[in-house]
Amino acid sequence: MIIVLAAVLFSFYFVKIAIIPNKAKQLFKLHPGARLKPFDCVTCLSVWSAAGFYFLPAEITLFIAIIFGAGFIGTFFK
């Protein structure tokens, strides 16, 4: 269960809060409508992240869930 939580929190923070795909589009000078799938899609990135987290030790997955969970909750307090 922690893998699913870590994957969703990581993906949401990566795509919606840090907006890294948009910064990558600017860096590579792609037009605004270009897709960087799965990196610009929370659902797609969650699936691939969960697959990657499955092979990581539980401590690392828990750490990822904690730090990105804090980032997610922190957006409600700013």
N, C-alpha and C positions, 0 to 999 in steps of 0.2 A: 504494500500500500504506500510506503514511503517513496517508492520509485515513481509512482504515478503523481504524487504530490510534488515531488522535486521536479519532474518533467514539466508539469503545468506551470508551476511558479517560475521556473527558469525561462520557459518560452514566453510567458506573458511579460516578464520583466525585459527580456531581450528585445521583443518586438514592439510592445506598447509603451514602455516606460523609458528605456534607454534609446529607443528608436535607431538601433544599430543598422538595420537594413536600409533605411533612408540615407544614413551617413555613408554607407558603402556605395549606394547608387550615385551619390555626389562625387565620391572619390574616383569611381570608375567612369564618371561622366555618362551615365545611362539616362535615357529620357525618363521623366517622372512616372510614366505608366508601366515601365519595365518591371518584370517580376524576378525576384531572387528566391524562388521557391526551393526549398522549404523554409528559408530564413525569414521571409516576410509574412509568414502564415503561422499564427499561434497553434492551430490544430495540427498542421503538418510537422512543425518543429517539435511539438510535444511528443508525437509518435516516435520520431527519430531520436529524440533525447532520451525517452524511456528505454528504447532499445539499447542505447549506449550506456545508460545508468545501470541497466541490468547486469552488465559485466564488471561494474566497479564494486569495490568493497562497500559494505553497508555504512561505514563511518563517513566515507566521502559523499555518498548519496544523502545521508542525513545532514551533513554540513551544507551541501548545496540547497537542500530544502529549507534549512534555517536561514541562510543568508539571503536567498531570494524571497523567502516568506517575509523577512523583515523589510526588504525593499518594497514588496507589494503592500504590506500594511502601512509602511511609512508614507506612502502616497496619500493616504487618507488623513494624515495629521499635518501635512504641510500647508 
